[in-house]
Amino acid sequence: MFKKLTIAFAASAAALLAATSSGMAQTKLKWAHVYETSEPFHTASVWAAGEIGKRTNGRYAIDVYPASQLGKETDINQGLSLGSVDMIISGSSFAAKSFPPIGVTYYPYTFRDADHLLAYTKSDVFKELTKGYEDKTGHRIVAVTYYGVRHTSSNKPIKSCADMKGLKIRVPDVPAYLAMPRACGANTAPIAFAEVYLALQNGTVDAQENPLPTILAKKFYEVQSHINLTGHITEMLITIVSGPLWSKLSDADKKVFQDVFREACARATVEIAAAENRLVDEFATKYGRTVVKSDRAAFKQAFAKFLVGPDVAWDKPLYDRLQAIK
């Protein structure tokens, strides 16, 4: 009898060890974003989820939820604190709802170009603003992806600020996106990202604004005749890990997560930049849209007075430091 019990115990122990090594003891995590499965933000996230699993010997299993499956962008940002998500990809404009000064990077014509934005992400200004966000929320900004330069699609040409007067345009419901269209006299509508195509199709709005790769991925060009190169915001996305998760990670695991996230963001950044370069021509030659070269300098001049002053959440010295980054 003793021998049988010993054998049974050994078999149970072996089964438990096999179950543990096969992943049953994994910590399961949820990673959410609002982008399509075809976009680099998603494909890089899926790669990162698998890579973190490999580098931690299967101790973490990360499921990526794209295309607003776990909620709109406001929802998933709130989910970091509510515990419904563990990590997200989002815009700094949504982070600015918790820590307003970080929103300076999302205001129109803040960055000269993509190189200026990427230089900012390596600067002391970036470190100070992300620390302010982290101190306020407890969540950790671990990586940055280049999102692209935002342009405006519509059913008419938009060459100057005056051409936007009276236009019904969808923008996200945050001050950074609302600012430029309102300054030009447009009527803004903060429709959820997942609902924009239908809103354009049925005429609820006349226009929307996003980077060219997003206009392609979301197929907005199917229901818009003009791609206007307003170039009004040079934008990035941030990868954020919830405070509760980050605090539980060992130093070694924190390094793994951060290294992998940064590698994933670098991959997506390269893809987005390449897509932007080719899409200006493709929207005209392949998709038959009218591509309009808007007067970006005139737009910038019309908006300049709104970048500093009592109505924004940063002071002029901070803005000047950002502009001085090379």
C-alpha positions as CSV (number, residue, x, y, z in Angstrom):
1,M,0.0,0.0,0.0
2,F,2.8,2.4,0.9
3,K,4.5,1.6,-2.4
4,K,1.3,2.4,-4.3
5,L,0.8,5.7,-2.5
6,T,4.4,6.7,-3.2
7,I,3.9,5.9,-6.9
8,A,0.6,7.8,-6.9
9,F,2.2,10.8,-5.2
10,A,5.1,10.8,-7.6
11,A,2.7,10.6,-10.6
12,S,0.7,13.6,-9.2
13,A,3.8,15.6,-8.6
14,A,5.0,14.9,-12.1
15,A,1.6,15.9,-13.6
16,L,1.7,19.1,-11.6
17,L,5.2,19.9,-12.8
18,A,4.2,19.2,-16.4
19,A,1.1,21.4,-16.0
20,T,3.2,24.3,-14.6
21,S,5.8,24.1,-17.3
22,S,3.1,23.9,-20.0
23,G,1.8,27.3,-18.9
24,M,-1.1,26.6,-16.5
25,A,0.7,28.7,-13.9
26,Q,1.0,31.7,-16.3
27,T,0.0,35.2,-15.3
28,K,-2.5,36.2,-17.9
29,L,-2.6,39.8,-19.0
30,K,-4.8,41.9,-21.3
31,W,-3.4,44.4,-23.8
32,A,-5.9,46.7,-25.5
33,H,-5.9,49.3,-28.3
34,V,-8.3,50.7,-30.9
35,Y,-6.4,50.0,-34.1
36,E,-7.2,47.5,-36.9
37,T,-5.5,44.1,-37.0
38,S,-3.8,45.0,-40.3
39,E,-2.0,48.0,-38.7
40,P,1.6,47.9,-37.5
41,F,0.5,48.9,-34.0
42,H,-1.4,45.5,-33.7
43,T,1.1,43.3,-35.6
44,A,4.0,44.6,-33.5
45,S,1.9,44.1,-30.3
46,V,1.2,40.5,-31.2
47,W,4.9,40.0,-31.8
48,A,5.7,41.6,-28.4
49,A,3.2,39.5,-26.5
50,G,4.8,36.3,-27.9
51,E,8.3,37.6,-27.3
52,I,7.6,38.5,-23.6
53,G,6.2,35.0,-23.2
54,K,9.5,33.5,-24.6
55,R,11.8,35.7,-22.6
56,T,10.0,35.0,-19.4
57,N,9.9,31.2,-20.0
58,G,6.2,31.3,-20.4
59,R,5.4,33.0,-17.1
60,Y,3.3,35.6,-18.8
61,A,0.6,35.1,-21.4
62,I,-0.6,38.3,-23.0
63,D,-3.8,38.5,-25.1
64,V,-4.0,41.5,-27.4
65,Y,-7.4,43.0,-28.0
66,P,-7.5,45.2,-31.1
67,A,-10.1,47.4,-32.8
68,S,-11.8,48.7,-29.6
69,Q,-12.8,45.2,-28.5
70,L,-12.3,46.3,-24.8
71,G,-13.8,49.7,-25.3
72,K,-13.1,53.1,-26.8
73,E,-9.8,54.9,-26.2
74,T,-11.2,56.7,-23.1
75,D,-12.5,53.4,-21.8
76,I,-9.2,51.6,-22.0
77,N,-7.3,54.5,-20.4
78,Q,-9.7,54.3,-17.5
79,G,-9.3,50.5,-17.6
80,L,-5.7,50.8,-16.4
81,S,-7.0,52.1,-13.1
82,L,-10.1,49.9,-12.9
83,G,-8.1,46.7,-13.5
84,S,-10.0,45.8,-16.7
85,V,-6.8,46.0,-18.8
86,D,-3.1,45.7,-17.9
87,M,-1.5,47.6,-20.8
88,I,-2.6,49.8,-23.6
89,I,-1.5,51.7,-26.7
90,S,-3.0,55.2,-26.7
91,G,-2.3,58.8,-27.5
92,S,-0.7,61.4,-25.3
93,S,-3.9,63.4,-25.7
94,F,-5.8,60.9,-23.6
95,A,-2.9,60.8,-21.0
96,A,-3.4,64.6,-20.9
97,K,-6.8,64.1,-19.3
98,S,-5.0,62.9,-16.2
99,F,-1.9,65.1,-16.6
100,P,-2.7,68.1,-18.9
101,P,0.9,69.3,-19.6
102,I,1.7,66.2,-21.5
103,G,-0.9,67.3,-24.1
104,V,1.5,69.9,-25.5
105,T,2.9,67.2,-27.8
106,Y,-0.4,66.7,-29.5
107,Y,-1.2,70.3,-30.3
108,P,-1.2,71.3,-34.0
109,Y,2.2,72.4,-35.4
110,T,4.1,71.7,-32.2
111,F,6.6,69.4,-34.0
112,R,8.3,70.4,-37.2
113,D,8.4,66.9,-38.5
114,A,8.9,63.2,-37.5
115,D,12.6,63.8,-36.7
116,H,11.7,66.5,-34.2
117,L,9.2,64.3,-32.5
118,L,11.6,61.4,-32.2
119,A,14.3,63.7,-30.8
120,Y,11.7,64.9,-28.2
121,T,11.2,61.3,-27.0
122,K,14.9,61.1,-26.1
123,S,14.9,64.5,-24.4
124,D,14.7,65.7,-20.8
125,V,11.4,67.4,-21.6
126,F,9.9,64.0,-22.4
127,K,11.3,62.5,-19.2
128,E,9.8,65.3,-17.1
129,L,6.4,65.1,-18.7
130,T,6.2,61.3,-18.5
131,K,7.2,61.4,-14.9
132,G,4.5,63.9,-14.2
133,Y,1.9,61.6,-15.8
134,E,3.3,58.6,-13.8
135,D,3.3,60.5,-10.5
136,K,-0.3,61.5,-11.1
137,T,-1.7,58.1,-12.2
138,G,0.7,55.5,-11.0
139,H,0.9,54.0,-14.5
140,R,4.1,53.6,-16.5
141,I,4.9,54.9,-20.0
142,V,7.3,52.3,-21.3
143,A,7.7,53.0,-25.1
144,V,6.7,55.4,-27.9
145,T,5.6,54.6,-31.5
146,Y,5.6,57.1,-34.3
147,Y,1.9,57.3,-35.4
148,G,2.3,59.6,-38.4
149,V,1.4,63.1,-39.6
150,R,-2.3,63.8,-39.4
151,H,-4.0,64.9,-42.6
152,T,-7.7,65.7,-43.4
153,S,-9.9,63.7,-45.7
154,S,-13.1,65.3,-47.0
155,N,-15.3,65.6,-50.0
156,K,-13.9,68.9,-51.1
157,P,-10.4,70.4,-51.4
158,I,-9.0,72.1,-48.3
159,K,-6.1,74.3,-49.2
160,S,-6.3,76.9,-46.4
161,C,-7.8,77.5,-43.0
162,A,-10.7,79.4,-44.6
163,D,-11.7,76.2,-46.5
164,M,-12.7,74.6,-43.2
165,K,-15.2,77.1,-42.2
166,G,-18.6,75.4,-41.5
167,L,-17.1,72.0,-42.2
168,K,-18.5,69.2,-40.1
169,I,-15.4,67.2,-39.1
170,R,-14.9,64.3,-36.8
171,V,-12.1,64.6,-34.3
172,P,-11.4,62.8,-31.0
173,D,-13.0,64.5,-28.0
174,V,-9.8,66.0,-26.5
175,P,-8.6,69.7,-26.7
176,A,-5.5,68.9,-28.8
177,Y,-7.6,67.6,-31.7
178,L,-10.5,70.1,-31.4
179,A,-8.2,73.1,-31.4
180,M,-7.2,73.5,-35.1
181,P,-10.6,72.8,-36.7
182,R,-12.4,75.1,-34.3
183,A,-9.7,77.8,-34.9
184,C,-10.6,77.6,-38.6
185,G,-14.3,77.8,-38.0
186,A,-15.2,74.1,-38.5
187,N,-17.9,72.3,-36.6
188,T,-16.4,69.4,-34.6
189,A,-18.0,66.1,-33.8
190,P,-16.3,63.8,-31.3
191,I,-17.5,60.5,-32.8
192,A,-15.9,57.3,-31.5
193,F,-13.1,55.9,-33.7
194,A,-14.9,52.7,-34.5
195,E,-18.0,54.6,-35.8
196,V,-16.2,57.1,-38.1
197,Y,-16.6,55.2,-41.4
198,L,-20.4,55.0,-41.0
199,A,-20.6,58.6,-40.0
200,L,-18.7,59.7,-43.1
201,Q,-20.8,57.3,-45.3
202,N,-24.1,58.6,-44.1
203,G,-23.1,62.3,-44.0
204,T,-23.2,62.8,-40.2
205,V,-19.9,64.4,-40.8
206,D,-18.1,65.8,-43.9
207,A,-14.5,65.1,-43.0
208,Q,-12.1,63.4,-40.5
209,E,-8.4,63.7,-39.8
210,N,-5.8,61.0,-39.3
211,P,-2.4,59.8,-40.7
212,L,-2.4,58.4,-44.1
213,P,-1.8,54.7,-43.0
214,T,-4.8,55.0,-40.7
215,I,-7.0,56.5,-43.5
216,L,-6.0,53.4,-45.5
217,A,-6.5,50.9,-42.8
218,K,-9.9,52.2,-41.8
219,K,-10.9,52.6,-45.4
220,F,-12.0,56.2,-45.0
221,Y,-10.9,56.9,-48.5
222,E,-13.8,54.8,-49.8
223,V,-16.3,57.4,-48.5
224,Q,-14.1,60.5,-49.1
225,S,-13.0,62.0,-52.4
226,H,-10.1,64.2,-51.2
227,I,-7.0,63.6,-49.2
228,N,-5.8,67.1,-48.0
229,L,-2.2,67.2,-46.8
230,T,-2.8,69.6,-43.9
231,G,0.0,68.0,-41.9
232,H,-1.4,69.6,-38.7
233,I,-0.3,67.2,-36.1
234,T,2.9,65.0,-36.0
235,E,1.8,62.4,-33.6
236,M,3.0,59.5,-31.5
237,L,1.4,56.7,-29.5
238,I,2.5,55.6,-26.1
239,T,2.6,52.1,-24.6
240,I,1.4,52.2,-21.0
241,V,1.6,49.5,-18.3
242,S,-0.9,49.8,-15.4
243,G,0.6,50.8,-12.1
244,P,-0.6,47.6,-10.3
245,L,1.1,45.3,-12.9
246,W,4.3,47.4,-13.0
247,S,4.7,47.3,-9.2
248,K,4.4,43.5,-9.2
249,L,7.0,42.9,-11.8
250,S,10.6,42.0,-10.7
251,D,13.4,44.2,-11.9
252,A,14.4,41.5,-14.3
253,D,10.8,41.3,-15.7
254,K,10.5,45.0,-15.9
255,K,13.6,45.1,-18.1
256,V,12.1,42.3,-20.4
257,F,8.8,44.1,-20.7
258,Q,10.5,47.5,-21.5
259,D,13.0,46.1,-23.9
260,V,10.4,44.1,-25.9
261,F,8.0,47.1,-25.9
262,R,10.7,49.4,-27.3
263,E,11.7,46.8,-29.9
264,A,8.0,46.4,-31.0
265,C,7.6,50.2,-31.2
266,A,10.7,50.6,-33.3
267,R,9.4,48.0,-35.7
268,A,6.0,49.7,-36.0
269,T,7.7,53.1,-36.4
270,V,9.7,51.9,-39.4
271,E,6.6,50.5,-41.1
272,I,4.5,53.6,-40.5
273,A,7.2,55.9,-41.9
274,A,7.5,53.7,-45.0
275,A,3.8,53.6,-45.5
276,E,3.5,57.4,-45.3
277,N,6.1,57.8,-48.0
278,R,4.3,55.7,-50.5
279,L,0.7,56.5,-49.8
280,V,0.8,60.1,-51.0
281,D,1.1,58.7,-54.6
282,E,-1.0,55.6,-54.0
283,F,-4.1,57.5,-52.9
284,A,-4.1,59.2,-56.3
285,T,-2.8,56.5,-58.6
286,K,-4.2,53.3,-56.9
287,Y,-7.3,54.5,-55.1
288,G,-8.3,57.4,-57.4
289,R,-8.6,60.0,-54.7
290,T,-7.7,63.7,-55.2
291,V,-4.6,64.6,-53.2
292,V,-4.4,68.3,-52.2
293,K,-1.2,70.0,-51.1
294,S,-2.6,72.3,-48.4
295,D,-0.8,75.5,-47.4
296,R,0.7,74.1,-44.2
297,A,2.6,77.3,-43.4
298,A,-0.7,79.4,-43.6
299,F,-2.4,76.9,-41.3
300,K,0.4,77.1,-38.8
301,Q,0.4,80.9,-38.8
302,A,-3.3,80.9,-38.2
303,F,-3.0,78.6,-35.3
304,A,0.2,79.9,-33.7
305,K,-1.5,82.2,-31.1
306,F,-3.3,79.2,-29.6
307,L,-0.1,77.3,-28.7
308,V,0.8,79.4,-25.6
309,G,-1.2,81.5,-23.2
310,P,-3.9,81.1,-20.4
311,D,-5.9,78.5,-22.3
312,V,-3.3,75.8,-22.4
313,A,-1.9,73.6,-19.6
314,W,1.8,74.5,-20.1
315,D,3.8,77.7,-19.9
316,K,5.9,79.3,-22.6
317,P,9.3,78.3,-21.2
318,L,8.2,74.6,-21.5
319,Y,6.9,75.2,-25.1
320,D,10.2,77.0,-26.0
321,R,12.3,74.2,-24.6
322,L,10.3,71.7,-26.8
323,Q,10.8,73.9,-29.8
324,A,14.5,74.1,-29.2
325,I,15.0,70.3,-29.4
326,K,17.1,69.4,-32.4
